[in-house]
Amino acid sequence: MGKDYISLGSGLRLLSEDAYAEEMGVTKRGFRSLCKALQIPMLEVGNKRFVEMSSFAIAMRAVLSIGNTDFLTPGCQTLKKNRRTNERTTMTPEEFEENFETAVLSLMASSDLNKKRSIRQLKLASKKLAKQLTDAGFQFLPLKAQANATKENN
């Protein structure tokens, strides 16, 4: 069976697609389609695939930010019954970049509210998160460059 969780230091935590799919009540294929729609890369190790937890959380927060239109996951009832109106089914790198700061701040606020951290703990967590976000932001640069190059060629 193998591990569902891998920690690679303080800033890199991986969770298996099996664990996400089970929690969300979807198939592995459905979860992979969701990650593709959100442009979240997966890491395959042996016979298991993993997703970086912070990246997934930030992408989900960006999709579910207040004021956004609804987001339909691949295989959902609305798509199966062809009842889609103005809902979104994908997130572009530009949308992610536009919502990044709001998503991160929302995650920090909800995390702090749930944990009732002290001010000192909040400052330490903020510094740690800032470093993680800086590192995570660099992974989207190739996607953005590729999207820009595609637009210029078309």
N, C-alpha and C positions, 0 to 999 in steps of 0.2 A: 504494500500500500504506500509506504513512504510518508514523509513529513508534508504537512499542509502549510507550515509556516517556517520561513527562514529569515533570520536576522543577520545582516551583514554590517554590523557596526551600528552606531547610533542613528544614522540617517537613512538607512536602506532596509526596509522590511518588505518581504515578499509573502504573498498569500496565494495558495493554489487556486486555479480556476474551479476546481472541484468544490472547495469551501465556499467560494462566492456563489457558484451556481446553486448549490444546496440551500444557502441562506436566502437567495432571491427566488427560489422555486422555478428555475429555468434549467434547460439542458446545457451541457458544456458548449454545444454548437451555438445556442442562443447567447450565452455569455461571451463567446468569442466574437459573435456578430456585434454585440453591444460595444465591446472594446474597440472593434474596428470602426464603428460609427463615432466613437468618442476619440479615436486616433490614439489609443493607449497601447503601447507595445507590450508584447508578452515575451517571457523568457521561458524557453523549453529546456528542461534538464531531465535527461533520461526519457521517461514516458509521462512526465508531468509538465504542465505549463503554469507559470506564476505571473502575477501582476504586482507591481510596486504599489503598496497600499496608499501612500500619500498621493501619488499621481492619480489613482482611481478616485480617492476622496475629493481631490481638488476638481477633477473633471466632473464628477457628479454634482458638486456644489455649484460649479459654473452652469451646468444645465438646469439646475433647480433653483437658481437665484430668483428672488422676487421680481416680478415684472416680465420675466421671460415667457414665451409661449410654451405650451406643453411639449414634452419630448416623448416620442413613441419608441419603445425598444423593439428590436427586430422580433417578429413572431407574436406580438401582442394582439389582443382581440380586435382592436380598432383597425389594425392593418389587415388581419385575416378576413375581416368582414367588409373591407374596402370602405370604411367610414371616415377616412382621413379628411380633415378640413385644412386648417392652417398649422397643424402641429409639425414640429421639427423631427427629423429622424437621424440627423448627423450633426456633428459639431466641427466646424472648420478651424484651422489654426488661428485665423483672424478672430473668430468668435471667442476662442479660448483666451487669446491675448487680451481681448477687450474686457473679459470678465474675470481675468486672473486675480487682480488685486481685491476685488469685491469677494471673490470666492474664498481666498485665503483669509481675509479678515473675518468673514462669516464663520469659517471653520474654527479660527482661533477663539472667537467670541463664544461659539457654542461649546467648545471644549472647556473653556474657562468657566462658563456657567454651570456645566455639568460637574466639574471637578471642584469648584469653589476654591481656586488656588489663591495663595497669598500673593502680594505684589512682588515680592522677591522671586517667587517661583514663576510668576508671569513674565518678569524681565528675562530670566534665564531661558524660559521656553521660547520667548520671542526671538532672542538671539540665535538659538538653535534652529528655529523655524526659518529665520531669515537666511541662514547658511544653506539649509536644505532647499529652500525655494530658489536661491541663486543657482545652486547645482541643478535643480530640476528644470529651471528655465532654459538652460543651455541645451537640453535635449530636444527642445522644440525649434531651435534655430534651423536645423536641416529641413524640417517640414515646411517652415515658412519660406525658406529660400527655394525649395522645390516648387511650392505653390506659386511663388512670384515668377519663377522661370517658366512655368507652364503657362501662366497668364500672358507673359511677354511673347512666347512663341505662338500663341493662338491669335 
